[in-house]
């Protein structure tokens, strides 16, 4: 369930828009998949960097390998492109080899990483980025 503080409006790509964040949901079963992306968090500090942030992609493990992640990523990329964004970035845990491999397969490239300490444990997140047009093309090639 998505809780909204702002009344939803339809964007030209057919998705729901909440403030400036674009949401894409494709569900056969409640909660089995979702994706979320929108404007980058701090474009002013890096004006030449990615202008959109892909903040969430989830597919229930029962549906891994069914093409759902590719479909959701394609939808998000197409909506970001329609909203005028040119480049997108995301974060993925370094230990998430399946996730990193998926993102690389649809056109993302590693641009850096950050290691932080949470609860006494070091956790590394890998930063990946891609031109949105490349992601759109790569996801179409997989379909």
Buried (B, 14 or more C-beta within 10 A) or exposed (E): EEEEEEEEEEBEBEBBBBEEBBBBBEEEEEEBBBBBBBBBEEBEEEEEEBBBBBBBBEBBEEBEEEEBBBBBBBBBBBBBBBBEBEBBBBBBEBEEEEBBEBBBBBBBEEEEEEEEEEEEEEEEBBBBBBBBEBBBBBBEEEE
